[in-house]
Amino acid sequence: MSSHKQVYAGKSNKIKTPLSTTVFNGVGGTVLVITALLCLVPFVLLVSASFTSDRSIAFDGFRLIPGEISFEGYRILFRNPLVIARAYFVSIFVTTVGTVGGLLVTAAAAYPLSRTYFKYRFQIAFFFFFTTLFNGGLLSTYIFMVRYLQLTNTYWAMILPPMVQVFFLLIMRTFMSSIPESIIEAAKIDGANEFRIFFMLILPLSTAPLATIGLFLALGYWNDWFNAMLYVNRPEMFPLQYMLHNMLTAAEAIGRLAQLAEVRAVDIPTRSLRMAMTVIATGPILLVYPFVQRYFIKGITLGSVKG
């Protein structure tokens, strides 16, 4: 009897994985790796083209390895590094203030709309939704910002327009509606008011949607140059995207004028300059994304599973 027990003890207790599961995991992993590499190829081409001469790009196209290495695009960009640094500061400031303010306003508006005891929540929610169907247009917005709010040549002109988006507000309201009323009632019994419940209870429980919405808001602010074009005239207040847009437009205009006038102008590497600008502009976003990735994946699936 004892020998029989020893034989059992020596055997492995692991469950044997079926062959079909092993094959599925292998095929799925291979497809995932290939897909990840295909997603990485465009960025590698972008970086490679930024270090390639315009002549090589014109004759050989884009390559993973530069055919003729050239730093002219970066040399033109960093000819005046203080301008780039100032534009970076403006973009970082506008993105930070706009993202934090947008998250606070969106969450503060979504919280009362998610509570069943708020009497006019359906009417106010319809008011927000109505603005997604009909709006005053660009002209009325420009007149309101310039004539009435007088925000010309201020940072608020770049911060306020994209701050609140109804789509994000509805996502936040949907998530907050899933928070049980019993938790809020327990906090009220302990003596907490609505402000303390919102800041100490609701916001910590809403980390996933806040991170997701914050990422989208930050991307929108970082890539925005249109509001700067409309409301900002002072070069020292230009964000990075608008400053790079002006540089590229000026370089292309010089090339066209020289071609029309049939004179030889200084060769400006417009193709590699465009790629170098993209590398400089996308760098900070690539550094921020890994820190919010797990919250982003959780928050983007809100509402996909009911239970």
Contacts in CASP RR format, 6 or more apart in sequence:
PFRMAT RR
TARGET T0000
AUTHOR 0000-0000-0000
METHOD contacts of the structure
MODEL  1
MSSHKQVYAGKSNKIKTPLSTTVFNGVGGTVLVITALLCLVPFVLLVSAS
FTSDRSIAFDGFRLIPGEISFEGYRILFRNPLVIARAYFVSIFVTTVGTV
GGLLVTAAAAYPLSRTYFKYRFQIAFFFFFTTLFNGGLLSTYIFMVRYLQ
LTNTYWAMILPPMVQVFFLLIMRTFMSSIPESIIEAAKIDGANEFRIFFM
LILPLSTAPLATIGLFLALGYWNDWFNAMLYVNRPEMFPLQYMLHNMLTA
AEAIGRLAQLAEVRAVDIPTRSLRMAMTVIATGPILLVYPFVQRYFIKGI
TLGSVKG
41 64 0 8 1.000
44 64 0 8 1.000
45 62 0 8 1.000
45 63 0 8 1.000
45 64 0 8 1.000
46 275 0 8 1.000
46 278 0 8 1.000
46 279 0 8 1.000
47 275 0 8 1.000
47 279 0 8 1.000
48 62 0 8 1.000
48 63 0 8 1.000
48 64 0 8 1.000
48 65 0 8 1.000
48 66 0 8 1.000
49 57 0 8 1.000
49 62 0 8 1.000
49 66 0 8 1.000
49 271 0 8 1.000
49 272 0 8 1.000
49 275 0 8 1.000
50 73 0 8 1.000
50 74 0 8 1.000
50 272 0 8 1.000
50 275 0 8 1.000
50 276 0 8 1.000
50 278 0 8 1.000
50 279 0 8 1.000
51 66 0 8 1.000
51 69 0 8 1.000
51 70 0 8 1.000
51 71 0 8 1.000
51 272 0 8 1.000
52 62 0 8 1.000
52 63 0 8 1.000
52 66 0 8 1.000
52 67 0 8 1.000
52 68 0 8 1.000
52 69 0 8 1.000
52 70 0 8 1.000
52 272 0 8 1.000
53 68 0 8 1.000
53 69 0 8 1.000
53 70 0 8 1.000
53 72 0 8 1.000
53 269 0 8 1.000
53 272 0 8 1.000
54 70 0 8 1.000
54 72 0 8 1.000
54 267 0 8 1.000
54 269 0 8 1.000
54 270 0 8 1.000
54 271 0 8 1.000
54 272 0 8 1.000
55 68 0 8 1.000
56 66 0 8 1.000
56 67 0 8 1.000
56 68 0 8 1.000
56 70 0 8 1.000
57 271 0 8 1.000
57 272 0 8 1.000
58 271 0 8 1.000
60 67 0 8 1.000
70 269 0 8 1.000
70 272 0 8 1.000
72 269 0 8 1.000
72 272 0 8 1.000
72 273 0 8 1.000
73 269 0 8 1.000
73 272 0 8 1.000
73 273 0 8 1.000
73 276 0 8 1.000
74 276 0 8 1.000
76 247 0 8 1.000
76 251 0 8 1.000
76 268 0 8 1.000
76 269 0 8 1.000
76 273 0 8 1.000
77 84 0 8 1.000
77 247 0 8 1.000
77 273 0 8 1.000
77 276 0 8 1.000
77 277 0 8 1.000
77 280 0 8 1.000
78 84 0 8 1.000
83 243 0 8 1.000
84 240 0 8 1.000
84 243 0 8 1.000
84 280 0 8 1.000
86 236 0 8 1.000
87 238 0 8 1.000
87 239 0 8 1.000
87 240 0 8 1.000
87 242 0 8 1.000
87 243 0 8 1.000
87 244 0 8 1.000
88 240 0 8 1.000
90 155 0 8 1.000
90 237 0 8 1.000
90 238 0 8 1.000
90 239 0 8 1.000
90 240 0 8 1.000
91 221 0 8 1.000
91 222 0 8 1.000
91 239 0 8 1.000
91 240 0 8 1.000
91 241 0 8 1.000
92 284 0 8 1.000
93 155 0 8 1.000
94 155 0 8 1.000
94 158 0 8 1.000
94 159 0 8 1.000
94 221 0 8 1.000
94 239 0 8 1.000
95 218 0 8 1.000
95 221 0 8 1.000
95 222 0 8 1.000
97 155 0 8 1.000
97 159 0 8 1.000
98 159 0 8 1.000
98 162 0 8 1.000
98 163 0 8 1.000
98 217 0 8 1.000
98 221 0 8 1.000
99 214 0 8 1.000
99 217 0 8 1.000
99 218 0 8 1.000
99 221 0 8 1.000
101 163 0 8 1.000
102 163 0 8 1.000
102 164 0 8 1.000
102 214 0 8 1.000
102 217 0 8 1.000
103 210 0 8 1.000
103 213 0 8 1.000
103 214 0 8 1.000
103 217 0 8 1.000
105 163 0 8 1.000
105 164 0 8 1.000
106 164 0 8 1.000
106 165 0 8 1.000
106 168 0 8 1.000
106 169 0 8 1.000
106 172 0 8 1.000
106 213 0 8 1.000
107 172 0 8 1.000
107 198 0 8 1.000
107 202 0 8 1.000
107 203 0 8 1.000
107 206 0 8 1.000
107 210 0 8 1.000
108 198 0 8 1.000
109 128 0 8 1.000
109 164 0 8 1.000
109 169 0 8 1.000
110 169 0 8 1.000
110 170 0 8 1.000
110 172 0 8 1.000
110 173 0 8 1.000
110 176 0 8 1.000
111 176 0 8 1.000
111 198 0 8 1.000
111 202 0 8 1.000
112 118 0 8 1.000
112 121 0 8 1.000
113 121 0 8 1.000
113 124 0 8 1.000
113 125 0 8 1.000
113 169 0 8 1.000
113 173 0 8 1.000
114 121 0 8 1.000
114 173 0 8 1.000
114 174 0 8 1.000
114 176 0 8 1.000
114 177 0 8 1.000
114 179 0 8 1.000
115 121 0 8 1.000
115 181 0 8 1.000
115 184 0 8 1.000
116 181 0 8 1.000
125 173 0 8 1.000
128 166 0 8 1.000
128 169 0 8 1.000
128 170 0 8 1.000
129 166 0 8 1.000
129 170 0 8 1.000
131 166 0 8 1.000
132 166 0 8 1.000
132 167 0 8 1.000
141 161 0 8 1.000
142 230 0 8 1.000
145 151 0 8 1.000
145 152 0 8 1.000
145 157 0 8 1.000
145 160 0 8 1.000
145 161 0 8 1.000
145 230 0 8 1.000
145 231 0 8 1.000
146 152 0 8 1.000
146 231 0 8 1.000
149 156 0 8 1.000
151 157 0 8 1.000
151 160 0 8 1.000
151 231 0 8 1.000
152 231 0 8 1.000
152 232 0 8 1.000
152 233 0 8 1.000
153 231 0 8 1.000
153 232 0 8 1.000
153 233 0 8 1.000
153 234 0 8 1.000
153 237 0 8 1.000
154 231 0 8 1.000
155 237 0 8 1.000
157 227 0 8 1.000
157 230 0 8 1.000
157 231 0 8 1.000
157 232 0 8 1.000
158 221 0 8 1.000
158 224 0 8 1.000
158 227 0 8 1.000
158 228 0 8 1.000
158 231 0 8 1.000
158 232 0 8 1.000
158 239 0 8 1.000
159 221 0 8 1.000
161 227 0 8 1.000
162 217 0 8 1.000
162 220 0 8 1.000
162 221 0 8 1.000
162 224 0 8 1.000
162 227 0 8 1.000
165 217 0 8 1.000
168 213 0 8 1.000
168 216 0 8 1.000
168 217 0 8 1.000
171 209 0 8 1.000
171 212 0 8 1.000
171 213 0 8 1.000
171 302 0 8 1.000
172 206 0 8 1.000
172 209 0 8 1.000
172 210 0 8 1.000
172 213 0 8 1.000
174 302 0 8 1.000
174 303 0 8 1.000
175 206 0 8 1.000
175 208 0 8 1.000
175 209 0 8 1.000
175 302 0 8 1.000
176 202 0 8 1.000
176 206 0 8 1.000
179 202 0 8 1.000
179 205 0 8 1.000
183 201 0 8 1.000
184 197 0 8 1.000
184 201 0 8 1.000
187 196 0 8 1.000
187 197 0 8 1.000
187 201 0 8 1.000
188 197 0 8 1.000
192 200 0 8 1.000
192 201 0 8 1.000
203 210 0 8 1.000
207 295 0 8 1.000
208 295 0 8 1.000
208 298 0 8 1.000
208 299 0 8 1.000
208 302 0 8 1.000
209 299 0 8 1.000
209 302 0 8 1.000
210 295 0 8 1.000
211 292 0 8 1.000
211 295 0 8 1.000
211 296 0 8 1.000
211 299 0 8 1.000
212 292 0 8 1.000
212 295 0 8 1.000
212 296 0 8 1.000
212 298 0 8 1.000
212 299 0 8 1.000
212 300 0 8 1.000
212 302 0 8 1.000
214 292 0 8 1.000
215 288 0 8 1.000
215 289 0 8 1.000
215 292 0 8 1.000
215 296 0 8 1.000
218 285 0 8 1.000
218 288 0 8 1.000
219 285 0 8 1.000
222 240 0 8 1.000
222 241 0 8 1.000
222 281 0 8 1.000
222 284 0 8 1.000
222 285 0 8 1.000
223 241 0 8 1.000
223 281 0 8 1.000
224 239 0 8 1.000
224 241 0 8 1.000
225 239 0 8 1.000
225 241 0 8 1.000
225 242 0 8 1.000
225 245 0 8 1.000
228 237 0 8 1.000
228 238 0 8 1.000
228 239 0 8 1.000
228 241 0 8 1.000
228 242 0 8 1.000
229 242 0 8 1.000
232 238 0 8 1.000
232 242 0 8 1.000
235 243 0 8 1.000
238 246 0 8 1.000
240 280 0 8 1.000
240 281 0 8 1.000
241 281 0 8 1.000
244 277 0 8 1.000
244 280 0 8 1.000
244 281 0 8 1.000
247 273 0 8 1.000
247 277 0 8 1.000
248 270 0 8 1.000
248 273 0 8 1.000
248 274 0 8 1.000
248 277 0 8 1.000
251 268 0 8 1.000
251 270 0 8 1.000
251 273 0 8 1.000
252 270 0 8 1.000
254 265 0 8 1.000
254 266 0 8 1.000
254 268 0 8 1.000
255 265 0 8 1.000
255 268 0 8 1.000
255 270 0 8 1.000
257 265 0 8 1.000
258 264 0 8 1.000
258 265 0 8 1.000
289 296 0 8 1.000
END
